[in-house]
Amino acid sequence: MNTALKQTVEFRKMYASDLDRVILIEREIFLFPWSPGNFFDSIKAEYLCQVLEQADTIFGYGIMMRSPEEAHVLTLGIAADWQKKGWGRKLLQHFIQLAKAEHAKSMFLDVRESNHGAAQLYKQMGFRHIATRKGYYPAMCGREDALVMQLML
Ligand SMILES: CC(C)(COP(=O)(O)OP(=O)(O)OC[C@H]1O[C@@H](n2cnc3c(N)ncnc32)[C@H](O)[C@@H]1OP(=O)(O)O)[C@@H](O)C(=O)NCCC(=O)NCCS
C-alpha cells in the first residue's frame, strides 16, 4: 500500500471495540470526562456515534442524537495532538451533513461558557447562542453554565 492510501482519514461508525481508545482520548481532553457507560449507552441507543481514524488510529469522535426534526450533538472531541489542524471543523461538518441527510431542521449543542475554542468553532459554523442553562456542568469551583447553541439546517 502506498503512503497516500495509508494516510487516508475516514469517518466511520463507532463500535464498542473502539471504546478503549475513545475513552483514553476523552480522559485526555476533558476535565470531566464521560464514563465508559455513557459511551456504551450511546452505542446501544443507536445514536449516531462516529470516529475519525487514520491508519487504524482513532483521533477524534462525536455522538449525535436525532429526533424527527432535530439533531443534538452530545459530544465532540479531537485528541490533543491532532487539535488545531481543522479536524474539529471537519467532524462537525460531517455531523451537519448526517443531520441534513436525516431531514433534521435544526441542530443543537451545549458548550461550557469557558470553552471559548469550541464556542468559536460553533459560531464559525453558523451556530447561534439561544439560551443558557445555569450551573449545568460540574466545574473545579462549583458549577458552570452551559451555552445552548442552535444551527438552522
Ligand atoms: C473543540 C475541538 C473539537 C475543536 O477541534 P480542533 O480540531 O482543535 O479545531 P479546528 O482546528 O477544526 O478549529 C476550527 C476553529 O475552531 C476554533 N478553535 C479551535 N480551537 C481553538 C482554541 N483553542 N482557541 C480558540 N479557537 C479555537 C477556531 O475558530 C478555529 O478556526 P481557525 O483555525 O480558523 O481559527 C477540540 O479542540 C477538542 O476536542 N477540544 C477538547 C474537547 C472539547 O472541548 N470538545 C467540545 C465540547 S462542546
The ligand as a Gaussian input file, in Angstrom:
#p B3LYP/6-31G(d) Opt

LIG

0 1
 C      -13.151000      21.890000      20.322000
 C      -12.436000      20.913000      19.382000
 C      -13.386000      19.788000      18.980000
 C      -12.030000      21.715000      18.126000
 O      -11.315000      20.843000      17.261000
 P       -9.957000      21.294000      16.548000
 O       -9.610000      20.256000      15.567000
 O       -8.966000      21.621000      17.599000
 O      -10.435000      22.653000      15.847000
 P      -10.133000      23.145000      14.356000
 O       -8.672000      23.053000      14.082000
 O      -11.047000      22.442000      13.419000
 O      -10.500000      24.691000      14.500000
 C      -11.644000      25.233000      13.939000
 C      -11.941000      26.548000      14.599000
 O      -12.235000      26.365000      15.978000
 C      -11.736000      27.466000      16.752000
 N      -10.799000      26.941000      17.736000
 C      -10.441000      25.650000      17.892000
 N       -9.616000      25.532000      18.957000
 C       -9.475000      26.771000      19.465000
 C       -8.769000      27.321000      20.590000
 N       -8.044000      26.545000      21.410000
 N       -8.864000      28.622000      20.831000
 C       -9.603000      29.422000      20.033000
 N      -10.290000      28.970000      18.943000
 C      -10.217000      27.677000      18.676000
 C      -11.094000      28.420000      15.791000
 O      -12.079000      29.355000      15.445000
 C      -10.775000      27.526000      14.607000
 O      -10.798000      28.223000      13.410000
 P       -9.451000      28.900000      12.841000
 O       -8.456000      27.782000      12.745000
 O       -9.900000      29.408000      11.509000
 O       -9.069000      29.927000      13.830000
 C      -11.147000      20.344000      20.022000
 O      -10.274000      21.391000      20.338000
 C      -11.392000      19.492000      21.261000
 O      -11.617000      18.294000      21.163000
 N      -11.313000      20.129000      22.460000
 C      -11.462000      19.409000      23.723000
 C      -12.854000      18.828000      23.882000
 C      -13.944000      19.852000      23.665000
 O      -13.883000      20.963000      24.170000
 N      -14.976000      19.435000      22.913000
 C      -16.144000      20.247000      22.635000
 C      -17.139000      20.109000      23.730000
 S      -18.552000      21.167000      23.449000

